Every structure is written in C-alpha cells, then in structure tokens.
Amino acid sequence: MSERALRGVAARIDARIPRPESFTSGLRGPRTTARIGTWLAVTFTIAFVTGLYSHASQLATPPLTLPSGPSRLYQVTQGLHVAAGTASVPLLLVKLWSVFPRLFVRPPRAGRELVLNLLERVSIALLIGSAIFQLATGLANSAQWYPWSFDFIRAHYALAWVAIGSLALHVAVKLPVIRRVFTEPVDGPADGFDDGPRDGAAEPGHDGVPTRRTLLRATWVSAAVAVVVTTSVEIPGLRRLAVLAVRSGQGPQGVPINRSAVGADVAGLFDDPAWRLRVVGPVDTVELSLDDLRAMQQRSAVLPIACVEGWSASGEWGGVPVRDLVALVGGGPDDDVVVRSMQPRGAYRESRLPANFVRNPDSLLALTLAGEPLHRDHGFPCRLIAPARPGVLQTKWVREVEVVKA
Amino acid sequence: MRVVRAVLGLLGAGAAGYGVLRLLRLPSEQVLAVLVWAFGGIVAHDGVLAPLVVGLGLAATALARWLRPSLVVLLVVLGPLTLVAVPVLGRFGARSDNPTLLDRPYLAGWLVVVGLAVAVAAVTALRARRSSSGDPVPGPPA
C-alpha cells in the first residue's frame, strides 16, 4: 500500500472517531469537573489517611506507638475509610463523564507539546486506573468477595500510593483551571476547557433543560444515598436505612462474626475438656484451666468489634485483663504480648498486642459476651478483645499468651 | 502558585513512584493480575460504561424537555448505587458456615430505593410539566 493510500485510511478512521466538539451536553466542562474533583480529592484523602492508619495498626510492630483509646477509634476511622470510598463511586463516575470528550482530543503533531501531552495522559491513566482499582477491590473486599489472584492487602496498599500521588500530580497540573473556575458562577451561558470550544446551553431556567446545578446536586445526593444505604448500620436509628449493608449487625450474643469455628478449622479443638491456657513469661510459665481463669479478678468492658470491611458491633465483654496475666508470669509494663490461637493455619492465628494496649485495663482475655460464656463462633473458651484495634487482630480460640520484650 | 504547583507535583510523582515500586515487589504474576484489573477498569469505563451513558443522553433528546432533568437525577443516583450494590446483590462472598455475613434481603432493599427514587423523580417531572405548560396536569401519563 502506498503512503498516500495509508494516509487516506488514517484520515477515514480519524473521521469516524468522535471529536471533543461532537459531545454537545452543556453540563460538561471545568465548572462541573472542578467542583466534583474537589470533593473527590477530599474523599480520596480521607480514604488514604484512614487506610494508612489501618495498615499501621495491623503491622506486628507499628512504626510509631498508636493510641489504645478511645475504644471506638478504629471503628470510626475504618467506617470513614469505607464511607469515603463508597462516596467516591458516584463522584468519580460523574467526574469522568464530565471530561469524557477530552479523551478524543487529538494529540499535538510533534515536539515538546507531544511529549508533555503524552506525559499528562500517562499520569491520568495511572490516576483513573488506580482509582477504579481501589474502589472496585475495596467494595468487593468489604463484602468478602475476592474474585482475583493477587494479595489484596499488598495490592490495595501499593495502589493507594499510586492513586494519591497521581491525584496530587493531577491537581498540580490543573491548578490554574481550578482557580479560575471557582471565581465563576456555577451556571452560566458558556463553559469550556481552555483548549477546547466553549460549550453552550446549560442556562438556568432554560425551559426544563437540566442545569449544571441540578447535575451537581444530583451527584451530592447520589454520594449521600450510597453512603447511607451501605454503611449507616453503625449509627443508631439509621440502621434500618442500611438496606445494602454487608451485615445487619445481628449475630450470636448480639454481635456478628467474621470467621466461624467451622471456617477456622477449630471445630474439634475448642471444646476439648483438657484445654489449658498457656501463659509464657520471662519468669514463669503457667497453665490455666477455664475454672482457673474464672476464679481470677474479672472485669467487664463495652468494646466494639470493628472490622477492616467497615462493619462494627459493640458488646459487653467480661474476662481477665491481659495485664493481670502478664503480671502472673513476671512480665513488666513495657512488654508486648503475643496471643496465639488454636487455628491450625491462617495469617490471623496470632496477633501482637503492643505494651500500651496491654497496660489498658480494658484489654481483656474475654470469657463472656453479654453475660454468657462466649459462643463458639466468638472464640470459646476465650478470646482477646482490646480497644481501638482492627477486628482481625482480636484473636479467638486462644491457647497461648506469651510475654515478649518490645 | 508556581511553588505550590511544583511542590504538589513533586510530592505526587514521588508518592506514585513509591506505589509503583511497592507494586513491583509482588510476584510477577500478581503484578500482571493487578495491571489487568487496573487497565481493565479503564477499558470497562471508557469502552463500555461511558459510551452507554452517551447513548442514553442521545436517546433522552427525543424525550420531552420537562422529563429530562428528572431522568438525569435518576441516572446519577441509581447508576452508581447499583454498581456499589453489585457485591451484595450477587452475594458472591456468602459462606454457609457464617449466617451473619450478607444477611439482608438485598434485592428487596435495592428495589425499595429504586421505587422511592422513581417516585420522587416522577413527582418532580410532573411539577416541571405543569409549570412549563402552565396548565394543571389531569393525571399521570399512561
């Protein structure tokens, strides 16, 4: 084929691909994009910061001492994490709609402009790809659905940095447009990107044509509705509105469970009459029966189970403060504690309780929930329950408590 | 503003680069799976969802003007909500040993939200029709 024929084909293909000006809705444009984008920056920042906190609190030895109170701290931060991610779905979709024609801007022919254009497109691809990845995998994970072959925690953490970084880069590139847009009224006769044609229409009161204000309000309502129907289960009085929540909040002894005794493969182990709790310390090692534990000084505390998936439920737990067990075997106030489960496998069969959590008297080796012996699915004969901690670290079906130097 | 842009841009590039490095620490087949998901998301949006919405917009231009704002609101509220609801509507993560997980009637809940949204949108649309024609509306359209 000659060069001329090739050019002819290319021109015909080009003519078939829409151009930015092929899209006629006057609701698109920077005034829509910047306003929704600002809220997206807020929700992504909330999700990033609360995600970092959740990540740090699940490390065996956190890089800095995390507070062991108030007891609802993790419940609030993780609830915010999931709520911010959920609110981001409508915000991201409407924002992408508002800039969709920009996908069809023809790149500059050559030179510095072409390089800059390609760089910006790469950064935007990173942003959109990581944003969609974070929202899709986060939502699926909150419903315990894992239709992928990668390690969710590590992938979600890595792409969180890609998303927040490419977002900051994008804001840096677009800052002049953002600044200009916020000095102009929301609705007005014309709007357009600097290098594109100005859009018409979208005048307020233009005989029934949706205005930009209508679109923006619909977007805010959409974000609010999505959050309320999925996560308000934790807010008393709104529970009934959470028709799409992953859990109703019901469960044995009033608390839902994440992993059952059957699921954890401890069905034949937890009710063994020969069970003894091994407490290992620097001075002594003791073995305690359930009756021995019940004979110790008991304490009760109202503490939430707050899961990474965003749900949480509070219960009244009763049992022995972990620090009393530490004292029994000669441990000190600066020692961490490792709690081990009877579970034969799984990443969460042991957890490390940092010293400042051990010192908190509400950190319990719980024997009761709601005044009754623990249900098997809550970790009978005993489990760890401590304030301000992710649910996966509240180790169940405990067989050993070891005092370790921090 | 130049300084703010430069600092923000550099911090952003640094954070994104760190994320890419963290990603590359995963085994290569997992990195590939992550890339398939991330770029699959872009393709699913730009190739399927966005053209679908553009098509709906074109179709809406054939409808009466008083109806359009209500339909826009309906799409913006119900579209994302339905996507958010996919994991619970499908109950893909349900486990027979754990009845406390995914324990709500999700289809019924979703239908109630859809019903309420349609009802509100219908009332708004009828009001718009009344004010645009200036005449009282005799009854709901068939």
Interface residues (C-beta under 8 A of the other chain):
Chain A: F23 S25 T86 V89 P90 L93 V94 L96 W97 F100 L103 S123 A125 L126 I128 G129 S130 I132 F133 A136 T137 L139 A140 S142 A143 Q144 W145 Y146 P147 W148 S149 F150 D151 R154 A155 Y157 A158 L159 A160 W161 V162 A163 I164 G165 S166 L167 A168 L169 H170 V171 A172 V173 L175 P176 R179 D207 G208 V209 P210 T211 T214 L215 R217 A218 T219 V221 S222 V225 A226 V229 T230 V243 L244 A245 V246 R247 S248 Q250 G251 P252 P256 I257 N258 R259 S260 V262 G263 D377
Chain B: M1 V4 R5 A6 L8 G9 L11 G12 A13 G14 A15 A16 G17 Y18 G19 V20 R22 L23 R25 L26 E29 Q30 V31 A33 V34 W37 A38 F39 G41 I42 A44 H45 D46 L49 A50 V53 V54 G57 A64 R65 W66 R68 P69 V72 V73 V76 V77 G79 P80 L81 L83 V84 A85 V86 P87 V88 G90 F92 G93 R95 D97 N98 T100 L101 L102 D103 R104 Y106 A108 G109 W110 V112 V113 A128 S132
